[in-house]
Every structure is written in structure tokens, then in C-alpha cells.
Amino acid sequence: MKRQVGIWMDTNKAVMVSLSDGKEEKILTIESDVELRSHNPREAKPGSRTGTVLVDVNKKMTQRKNQQLREYYEKVLQSINPDTTEIFIFGPSNTKKHFEKELKKHSLFCSVKLVTETADKMTQRQMIAKIKKHFQHNGIKS
């Protein structure tokens, strides 16, 4: 049985469509908790002092965003069935490329065929159609 997963991904959410032998099995939407722009009352200042230590506010906000992204990627990874044979990741931002790197780090997905592609924002029906078309097109070549 061929198990394929298509994931449309940006910083706000991931829409995952699982196919089993080319037939739609389930659709899952995973929301991210990544703060795109958080307000910091000391934002106008390049840093602030806590006692004798100078705290870089921008660095702290970047670290926070990176931690939130890692948690988001982990949620998506946990939603992928371990016996998946092919994964197709697409979306408008660089999030898909960073997720691809995280995916390659996991031993479960080392042997999985992985394809990434840039795509614009889409409706859910457009996403499903693109995923099905991608896997049908690649199934003919193999």
C-alpha cells in the first residue's frame, strides 16, 4: 500500500492531506502558535539593563520565534503517519524549507521520497487537487 502525504505550509498553519493508494484518506489542519509580531514595551531601545547585564531585546524575540517554530514543526511531524512513503511539501513562505530540514533530521523519514515546491495561497480544494495531481503525475513516471 502506497501512503502519501501532501502538506501546504506557511507560518500560520499547515494543511495536511493523507492519501492511501491515491485516494483521499484524511485532511488535517494544524494551527501554529508562532507570534509573527509581538509588542514589546522596550522595543524602541536596542537593549535593556537587568542589573549589570545588557539584554538584547531583538535577540530574545528571535529566539522565542525560533522556539515556537520548532514546536510547530514537531506538531506537524507527529501528525505524519510513520509508514508514509512520499511527502510533498508546498507553500508560499520559507517555512516549508525549514520544515524539510527538520524532517530530514528524523530517522523515521530518512528513506521517504521528499519533494518541495513554491506555491501561492490556495483554498483547501485547490490544495487537495494540487496534491492529487502531484502524486498522480509522479506515479506515472515511476
Secondary structure by P-SEA (a helix, b strand, c coil): cbbbbbbbccccbbbbbbbccccccbbbbbbbccccbbbbccccccccccccccccaaaaaaaaaaaaaaaaaaaaaaaccccccbbbbbcccaaaaaaaaaaaacccccccbbbbbbbccccaaaaaaaaaaaaaaaaaac
